[in-house]
Amino acid sequence: GFHFHQLRHTYTSNLLANGAAPKDVQELLGHSDVSTTMNVYAHSTRKAKRESAKLLDKVVGND
């Protein structure tokens, strides 16, 4: 079933995927350490994975 706490994960992932600074998201969530934000609440999205793959192609000259 759905748990309200799942919204924190979605909220965090969406903020980060749209360019929010991890330290800002940490403070918004009230975490004492940014590693909690990044390791527990941040999840990669399909969009983020596609963008990372495009960036890798650009870096290695496959664009």
PDB file of N, CA, C and O in Angstrom:
ATOM      1  N   GLY A   1       0.810  -1.188   0.000  1.00  0.00           N
ATOM      2  CA  GLY A   1       0.000   0.000   0.000  1.00  0.00           C
ATOM      3  C   GLY A   1       0.854   1.252   0.000  1.00  0.00           C
ATOM      4  O   GLY A   1       2.084   1.203   0.012  1.00  0.00           O
ATOM      5  N   PHE A   2       0.173   2.344  -0.013  1.00  0.00           N
ATOM      6  CA  PHE A   2       0.825   3.645  -0.039  1.00  0.00           C
ATOM      7  C   PHE A   2       1.079   4.142   1.374  1.00  0.00           C
ATOM      8  O   PHE A   2       0.227   4.026   2.255  1.00  0.00           O
ATOM      9  N   HIS A   3       2.275   4.700   1.573  1.00  0.00           N
ATOM     10  CA  HIS A   3       2.630   5.306   2.852  1.00  0.00           C
ATOM     11  C   HIS A   3       2.992   6.760   2.593  1.00  0.00           C
ATOM     12  O   HIS A   3       3.728   7.067   1.656  1.00  0.00           O
ATOM     13  N   PHE A   4       2.475   7.645   3.420  1.00  0.00           N
ATOM     14  CA  PHE A   4       2.720   9.068   3.255  1.00  0.00           C
ATOM     15  C   PHE A   4       4.209   9.379   3.162  1.00  0.00           C
ATOM     16  O   PHE A   4       4.611  10.294   2.444  1.00  0.00           O
ATOM     17  N   HIS A   5       5.022   8.624   3.883  1.00  0.00           N
ATOM     18  CA  HIS A   5       6.470   8.868   3.906  1.00  0.00           C
ATOM     19  C   HIS A   5       7.109   8.693   2.524  1.00  0.00           C
ATOM     20  O   HIS A   5       8.174   9.250   2.257  1.00  0.00           O
ATOM     21  N   GLN A   6       6.459   7.918   1.648  1.00  0.00           N
ATOM     22  CA  GLN A   6       6.977   7.731   0.288  1.00  0.00           C
ATOM     23  C   GLN A   6       7.036   9.053  -0.472  1.00  0.00           C
ATOM     24  O   GLN A   6       7.851   9.213  -1.380  1.00  0.00           O
ATOM     25  N   LEU A   7       6.181   9.992  -0.105  1.00  0.00           N
ATOM     26  CA  LEU A   7       6.193  11.294  -0.771  1.00  0.00           C
ATOM     27  C   LEU A   7       7.506  12.024  -0.547  1.00  0.00           C
ATOM     28  O   LEU A   7       7.938  12.788  -1.410  1.00  0.00           O
ATOM     29  N   ARG A   8       8.143  11.808   0.583  1.00  0.00           N
ATOM     30  CA  ARG A   8       9.441  12.446   0.845  1.00  0.00           C
ATOM     31  C   ARG A   8      10.494  11.962  -0.150  1.00  0.00           C
ATOM     32  O   ARG A   8      11.344  12.737  -0.589  1.00  0.00           O
ATOM     33  N   HIS A   9      10.433  10.690  -0.499  1.00  0.00           N
ATOM     34  CA  HIS A   9      11.368  10.141  -1.474  1.00  0.00           C
ATOM     35  C   HIS A   9      11.109  10.753  -2.850  1.00  0.00           C
ATOM     36  O   HIS A   9      12.046  11.164  -3.534  1.00  0.00           O
ATOM     37  N   THR A  10       9.847  10.814  -3.251  1.00  0.00           N
ATOM     38  CA  THR A  10       9.481  11.390  -4.544  1.00  0.00           C
ATOM     39  C   THR A  10       9.852  12.863  -4.597  1.00  0.00           C
ATOM     40  O   THR A  10      10.434  13.326  -5.578  1.00  0.00           O
ATOM     41  N   TYR A  11       9.517  13.595  -3.551  1.00  0.00           N
ATOM     42  CA  TYR A  11       9.819  15.023  -3.439  1.00  0.00           C
ATOM     43  C   TYR A  11      11.319  15.259  -3.580  1.00  0.00           C
ATOM     44  O   TYR A  11      11.750  16.131  -4.335  1.00  0.00           O
ATOM     45  N   THR A  12      12.111  14.477  -2.850  1.00  0.00           N
ATOM     46  CA  THR A  12      13.566  14.617  -2.879  1.00  0.00           C
ATOM     47  C   THR A  12      14.123  14.304  -4.257  1.00  0.00           C
ATOM     48  O   THR A  12      14.926  15.069  -4.792  1.00  0.00           O
ATOM     49  N   SER A  13      13.706  13.197  -4.830  1.00  0.00           N
ATOM     50  CA  SER A  13      14.205  12.804  -6.151  1.00  0.00           C
ATOM     51  C   SER A  13      13.847  13.840  -7.208  1.00  0.00           C
ATOM     52  O   SER A  13      14.677  14.178  -8.052  1.00  0.00           O
ATOM     53  N   ASN A  14      12.629  14.342  -7.169  1.00  0.00           N
ATOM     54  CA  ASN A  14      12.209  15.349  -8.147  1.00  0.00           C
ATOM     55  C   ASN A  14      12.965  16.658  -7.986  1.00  0.00           C
ATOM     56  O   ASN A  14      13.354  17.269  -8.982  1.00  0.00           O
ATOM     57  N   LEU A  15      13.177  17.096  -6.768  1.00  0.00           N
ATOM     58  CA  LEU A  15      13.952  18.317  -6.548  1.00  0.00           C
ATOM     59  C   LEU A  15      15.361  18.177  -7.118  1.00  0.00           C
ATOM     60  O   LEU A  15      15.834  19.051  -7.844  1.00  0.00           O
ATOM     61  N   LEU A  16      16.020  17.081  -6.786  1.00  0.00           N
ATOM     62  CA  LEU A  16      17.393  16.871  -7.246  1.00  0.00           C
ATOM     63  C   LEU A  16      17.456  16.715  -8.766  1.00  0.00           C
ATOM     64  O   LEU A  16      18.370  17.238  -9.403  1.00  0.00           O
ATOM     65  N   ALA A  17      16.495  16.001  -9.349  1.00  0.00           N
ATOM     66  CA  ALA A  17      16.474  15.802 -10.800  1.00  0.00           C
ATOM     67  C   ALA A  17      16.265  17.107 -11.556  1.00  0.00           C
ATOM     68  O   ALA A  17      16.624  17.225 -12.728  1.00  0.00           O
ATOM     69  N   ASN A  18      15.681  18.081 -10.870  1.00  0.00           N
ATOM     70  CA  ASN A  18      15.409  19.366 -11.515  1.00  0.00           C
ATOM     71  C   ASN A  18      16.403  20.440 -11.114  1.00  0.00           C
ATOM     72  O   ASN A  18      16.159  21.630 -11.315  1.00  0.00           O
ATOM     73  N   GLY A  19      17.525  20.017 -10.546  1.00  0.00           N
ATOM     74  CA  GLY A  19      18.628  20.940 -10.324  1.00  0.00           C
ATOM     75  C   GLY A  19      18.794  21.528  -8.943  1.00  0.00           C
ATOM     76  O   GLY A  19      19.662  22.377  -8.745  1.00  0.00           O
ATOM     77  N   ALA A  20      17.992  21.107  -7.978  1.00  0.00           N
ATOM     78  CA  ALA A  20      18.151  21.629  -6.621  1.00  0.00           C
ATOM     79  C   ALA A  20      19.486  21.158  -6.044  1.00  0.00           C
ATOM     80  O   ALA A  20      19.921  20.035  -6.301  1.00  0.00           O
ATOM     81  N   ALA A  21      20.116  22.008  -5.279  1.00  0.00           N
ATOM     82  CA  ALA A  21      21.379  21.656  -4.630  1.00  0.00           C
ATOM     83  C   ALA A  21      21.118  20.679  -3.482  1.00  0.00           C
ATOM     84  O   ALA A  21      20.204  20.890  -2.685  1.00  0.00           O
ATOM     85  N   PRO A  22      21.912  19.617  -3.397  1.00  0.00           N
ATOM     86  CA  PRO A  22      21.709  18.636  -2.318  1.00  0.00           C
ATOM     87  C   PRO A  22      21.673  19.254  -0.918  1.00  0.00           C
ATOM     88  O   PRO A  22      20.874  18.830  -0.082  1.00  0.00           O
ATOM     89  N   LYS A  23      22.517  20.239  -0.653  1.00  0.00           N
ATOM     90  CA  LYS A  23      22.522  20.877   0.674  1.00  0.00           C
ATOM     91  C   LYS A  23      21.197  21.588   0.939  1.00  0.00           C
ATOM     92  O   LYS A  23      20.704  21.583   2.067  1.00  0.00           O
ATOM     93  N   ASP A  24      20.621  22.196  -0.093  1.00  0.00           N
ATOM     94  CA  ASP A  24      19.323  22.858   0.077  1.00  0.00           C
ATOM     95  C   ASP A  24      18.230  21.844   0.394  1.00  0.00           C
ATOM     96  O   ASP A  24      17.395  22.070   1.270  1.00  0.00           O
ATOM     97  N   VAL A  25      18.242  20.727  -0.324  1.00  0.00           N
ATOM     98  CA  VAL A  25      17.247  19.679  -0.094  1.00  0.00           C
ATOM     99  C   VAL A  25      17.429  19.094   1.309  1.00  0.00           C
ATOM    100  O   VAL A  25      16.451  18.829   2.008  1.00  0.00           O
ATOM    101  N   GLN A  26      18.675  18.898   1.712  1.00  0.00           N
ATOM    102  CA  GLN A  26      18.969  18.409   3.071  1.00  0.00           C
ATOM    103  C   GLN A  26      18.303  19.306   4.097  1.00  0.00           C
ATOM    104  O   GLN A  26      17.643  18.822   5.017  1.00  0.00           O
ATOM    105  N   GLU A  27      18.474  20.606   3.943  1.00  0.00           N
ATOM    106  CA  GLU A  27      17.908  21.545   4.910  1.00  0.00           C
ATOM    107  C   GLU A  27      16.388  21.559   4.859  1.00  0.00           C
ATOM    108  O   GLU A  27      15.733  21.655   5.897  1.00  0.00           O
ATOM    109  N   LEU A  28      15.819  21.463   3.658  1.00  0.00           N
ATOM    110  CA  LEU A  28      14.355  21.423   3.536  1.00  0.00           C
ATOM    111  C   LEU A  28      13.768  20.207   4.253  1.00  0.00           C
ATOM    112  O   LEU A  28      12.693  20.288   4.847  1.00  0.00           O
ATOM    113  N   LEU A  29      14.474  19.093   4.192  1.00  0.00           N
ATOM    114  CA  LEU A  29      13.992  17.866   4.829  1.00  0.00           C
ATOM    115  C   LEU A  29      14.336  17.794   6.315  1.00  0.00           C
ATOM    116  O   LEU A  29      13.810  16.948   7.037  1.00  0.00           O
ATOM    117  N   GLY A  30      15.215  18.681   6.765  1.00  0.00           N
ATOM    118  CA  GLY A  30      15.590  18.693   8.175  1.00  0.00           C
ATOM    119  C   GLY A  30      16.602  17.632   8.559  1.00  0.00           C
ATOM    120  O   GLY A  30      16.688  17.246   9.725  1.00  0.00           O
ATOM    121  N   HIS A  31      17.372  17.156   7.583  1.00  0.00           N
ATOM    122  CA  HIS A  31      18.398  16.157   7.885  1.00  0.00           C
ATOM    123  C   HIS A  31      19.652  16.842   8.424  1.00  0.00           C
ATOM    124  O   HIS A  31      20.004  17.939   7.987  1.00  0.00           O
ATOM    125  N   SER A  32      20.316  16.199   9.362  1.00  0.00           N
ATOM    126  CA  SER A  32      21.537  16.770   9.916  1.00  0.00           C
ATOM    127  C   SER A  32      22.742  16.517   9.015  1.00  0.00           C
ATOM    128  O   SER A  32      23.762  17.197   9.131  1.00  0.00           O
ATOM    129  N   ASP A  33      22.623  15.538   8.116  1.00  0.00           N
ATOM    130  CA  ASP A  33      23.742  15.170   7.251  1.00  0.00           C
ATOM    131  C   ASP A  33      23.238  14.962   5.831  1.00  0.00           C
ATOM    132  O   ASP A  33      22.234  14.284   5.613  1.00  0.00           O
ATOM    133  N   VAL A  34      23.937  15.546   4.873  1.00  0.00           N
ATOM    134  CA  VAL A  34      23.520  15.428   3.475  1.00  0.00           C
ATOM    135  C   VAL A  34      23.576  13.977   2.988  1.00  0.00           C
ATOM    136  O   VAL A  34      22.876  13.620   2.039  1.00  0.00           O
ATOM    137  N   SER A  35      24.389  13.148   3.617  1.00  0.00           N
ATOM    138  CA  SER A  35      24.461  11.747   3.193  1.00  0.00           C
ATOM    139  C   SER A  35      23.134  11.020   3.433  1.00  0.00           C
ATOM    140  O   SER A  35      22.787  10.110   2.681  1.00  0.00           O
ATOM    141  N   THR A  36      22.400  11.405   4.456  1.00  0.00           N
ATOM    142  CA  THR A  36      21.070  10.826   4.683  1.00  0.00           C
ATOM    143  C   THR A  36      20.155  11.157   3.519  1.00  0.00           C
ATOM    144  O   THR A  36      19.443  10.296   3.003  1.00  0.00           O
ATOM    145  N   THR A  37      20.183  12.415   3.116  1.00  0.00           N
ATOM    146  CA  THR A  37      19.355  12.860   1.995  1.00  0.00           C
ATOM    147  C   THR A  37      19.692  12.089   0.735  1.00  0.00           C
ATOM    148  O   THR A  37      18.804  11.593   0.042  1.00  0.00           O
ATOM    149  N   MET A  38      20.979  11.990   0.442  1.00  0.00           N
ATOM    150  CA  MET A  38      21.406  11.388  -0.820  1.00  0.00           C
ATOM    151  C   MET A  38      21.328   9.860  -0.813  1.00  0.00           C
ATOM    152  O   MET A  38      20.988   9.259  -1.832  1.00  0.00           O
ATOM    153  N   ASN A  39      21.636   9.228   0.311  1.00  0.00           N
ATOM    154  CA  ASN A  39      21.686   7.768   0.356  1.00  0.00           C
ATOM    155  C   ASN A  39      20.350   7.107   0.664  1.00  0.00           C
ATOM    156  O   ASN A  39      20.139   5.950   0.299  1.00  0.00           O
ATOM    157  N   VAL A  40      19.450   7.815   1.324  1.00  0.00           N
ATOM    158  CA  VAL A  40      18.181   7.222   1.721  1.00  0.00           C
ATOM    159  C   VAL A  40      17.017   7.740   0.878  1.00  0.00           C
ATOM    160  O   VAL A  40      16.138   6.967   0.497  1.00  0.00           O
ATOM    161  N   TYR A  41      17.004   9.034   0.587  1.00  0.00           N
ATOM    162  CA  TYR A  41      15.835   9.642  -0.042  1.00  0.00           C
ATOM    163  C   TYR A  41      15.968   9.911  -1.533  1.00  0.00           C
ATOM    164  O   TYR A  41      14.958   9.982  -2.233  1.00  0.00           O
ATOM    165  N   ALA A  42      17.166  10.060  -2.026  1.00  0.00           N
ATOM    166  CA  ALA A  42      17.361  10.369  -3.447  1.00  0.00           C
ATOM    167  C   ALA A  42      17.370   9.082  -4.260  1.00  0.00           C
ATOM    168  O   ALA A  42      18.113   8.148  -3.960  1.00  0.00           O
ATOM    169  N   HIS A  43      16.537   9.048  -5.286  1.00  0.00           N
ATOM    170  CA  HIS A  43      16.464   7.895  -6.177  1.00  0.00           C
ATOM    171  C   HIS A  43      16.602   8.390  -7.598  1.00  0.00           C
ATOM    172  O   HIS A  43      16.068   9.441  -7.953  1.00  0.00           O
ATOM    173  N   SER A  44      17.311   7.641  -8.404  1.00  0.00           N
ATOM    174  CA  SER A  44      17.486   8.023  -9.791  1.00  0.00           C
ATOM    175  C   SER A  44      16.170   7.854 -10.546  1.00  0.00           C
ATOM    176  O   SER A  44      15.412   6.914 -10.308  1.00  0.00           O
ATOM    177  N   THR A  45      15.923   8.781 -11.452  1.00  0.00           N
ATOM    178  CA  THR A  45      14.731   8.698 -12.294  1.00  0.00           C
ATOM    179  C   THR A  45      15.147   8.253 -13.692  1.00  0.00           C
ATOM    180  O   THR A  45      16.323   8.322 -14.048  1.00  0.00           O
ATOM    181  N   ARG A  46      14.190   7.800 -14.473  1.00  0.00           N
ATOM    182  CA  ARG A  46      14.496   7.430 -15.856  1.00  0.00           C
ATOM    183  C   ARG A  46      15.080   8.617 -16.607  1.00  0.00           C
ATOM    184  O   ARG A  46      16.041   8.482 -17.364  1.00  0.00           O
ATOM    185  N   LYS A  47      14.482   9.777 -16.383  1.00  0.00           N
ATOM    186  CA  LYS A  47      14.954  10.996 -17.051  1.00  0.00           C
ATOM    187  C   LYS A  47      16.407  11.272 -16.675  1.00  0.00           C
ATOM    188  O   LYS A  47      17.226  11.569 -17.545  1.00  0.00           O
ATOM    189  N   ALA A  48      16.729  11.177 -15.395  1.00  0.00           N
ATOM    190  CA  ALA A  48      18.093  11.444 -14.935  1.00  0.00           C
ATOM    191  C   ALA A  48      19.078  10.448 -15.537  1.00  0.00           C
ATOM    192  O   ALA A  48      20.193  10.818 -15.905  1.00  0.00           O
ATOM    193  N   LYS A  49      18.670   9.198 -15.637  1.00  0.00           N
ATOM    194  CA  LYS A  49      19.550   8.184 -16.227  1.00  0.00           C
ATOM    195  C   LYS A  49      19.801   8.483 -17.703  1.00  0.00           C
ATOM    196  O   LYS A  49      20.924   8.338 -18.185  1.00  0.00           O
ATOM    197  N   ARG A  50      18.758   8.898 -18.420  1.00  0.00           N
ATOM    198  CA  ARG A  50      18.928   9.252 -19.843  1.00  0.00           C
ATOM    199  C   ARG A  50      19.866  10.443 -19.988  1.00  0.00           C
ATOM    200  O   ARG A  50      20.734  10.452 -20.861  1.00  0.00           O
ATOM    201  N   GLU A  51      19.693  11.447 -19.136  1.00  0.00           N
ATOM    202  CA  GLU A  51      20.547  12.636 -19.196  1.00  0.00           C
ATOM    203  C   GLU A  51      21.993  12.277 -18.870  1.00  0.00           C
ATOM    204  O   GLU A  51      22.916  12.806 -19.490  1.00  0.00           O
ATOM    205  N   SER A  52      22.198  11.393 -17.915  1.00  0.00           N
ATOM    206  CA  SER A  52      23.554  10.956 -17.574  1.00  0.00           C
ATOM    207  C   SER A  52      24.183  10.203 -18.737  1.00  0.00           C
ATOM    208  O   SER A  52      25.369  10.374 -19.021  1.00  0.00           O
ATOM    209  N   ALA A  53      23.402   9.377 -19.405  1.00  0.00           N
ATOM    210  CA  ALA A  53      23.921   8.636 -20.561  1.00  0.00           C
ATOM    211  C   ALA A  53      24.305   9.601 -21.680  1.00  0.00           C
ATOM    212  O   ALA A  53      25.328   9.409 -22.338  1.00  0.00           O
ATOM    213  N   LYS A  54      23.496  10.633 -21.899  1.00  0.00           N
ATOM    214  CA  LYS A  54      23.814  11.640 -22.925  1.00  0.00           C
ATOM    215  C   LYS A  54      25.101  12.374 -22.565  1.00  0.00           C
ATOM    216  O   LYS A  54      25.940  12.630 -23.428  1.00  0.00           O
ATOM    217  N   LEU A  55      25.248  12.708 -21.296  1.00  0.00           N
ATOM    218  CA  LEU A  55      26.450  13.393 -20.834  1.00  0.00           C
ATOM    219  C   LEU A  55      27.673  12.515 -21.031  1.00  0.00           C
ATOM    220  O   LEU A  55      28.720  12.998 -21.464  1.00  0.00           O
ATOM    221  N   LEU A  56      27.554  11.233 -20.719  1.00  0.00           N
ATOM    222  CA  LEU A  56      28.666  10.314 -20.919  1.00  0.00           C
ATOM    223  C   LEU A  56      29.045  10.234 -22.393  1.00  0.00           C
ATOM    224  O   LEU A  56      30.226  10.259 -22.737  1.00  0.00           O
ATOM    225  N   ASP A  57      28.039  10.139 -23.264  1.00  0.00           N
ATOM    226  CA  ASP A  57      28.319  10.122 -24.702  1.00  0.00           C
ATOM    227  C   ASP A  57      29.068  11.379 -25.134  1.00  0.00           C
ATOM    228  O   ASP A  57      29.992  11.314 -25.945  1.00  0.00           O
ATOM    229  N   LYS A  58      28.664  12.510 -24.592  1.00  0.00           N
ATOM    230  CA  LYS A  58      29.314  13.774 -24.935  1.00  0.00           C
ATOM    231  C   LYS A  58      30.766  13.783 -24.454  1.00  0.00           C
ATOM    232  O   LYS A  58      31.664  14.222 -25.173  1.00  0.00           O
ATOM    233  N   VAL A  59      30.986  13.297 -23.241  1.00  0.00           N
ATOM    234  CA  VAL A  59      32.324  13.291 -22.654  1.00  0.00           C
ATOM    235  C   VAL A  59      33.270  12.393 -23.443  1.00  0.00           C
ATOM    236  O   VAL A  59      34.433  12.741 -23.645  1.00  0.00           O
ATOM    237  N   VAL A  60      32.779  11.245 -23.887  1.00  0.00           N
ATOM    238  CA  VAL A  60      33.647  10.314 -24.602  1.00  0.00           C
ATOM    239  C   VAL A  60      33.604  10.516 -26.114  1.00  0.00           C
ATOM    240  O   VAL A  60      34.216   9.759 -26.867  1.00  0.00           O
ATOM    241  N   GLY A  61      32.876  11.540 -26.549  1.00  0.00           N
ATOM    242  CA  GLY A  61      32.874  11.899 -27.961  1.00  0.00           C
ATOM    243  C   GLY A  61      31.965  11.079 -28.843  1.00  0.00           C
ATOM    244  O   GLY A  61      32.217  10.957 -30.042  1.00  0.00           O
ATOM    245  N   ASN A  62      30.912  10.512 -28.280  1.00  0.00           N
ATOM    246  CA  ASN A  62      29.962   9.717 -29.067  1.00  0.00           C
ATOM    247  C   ASN A  62      28.674  10.472 -29.356  1.00  0.00           C
ATOM    248  O   ASN A  62      27.641   9.848 -29.596  1.00  0.00           O
ATOM    249  N   ASP A  63      28.710  11.777 -29.340  1.00  0.00           N
ATOM    250  CA  ASP A  63      27.473  12.520 -29.574  1.00  0.00           C
ATOM    251  C   ASP A  63      27.309  12.812 -30.981  1.00  0.00           C
ATOM    252  O   ASP A  63      26.321  13.434 -31.372  1.00  0.00           O
TER     253      ASP A  63
END
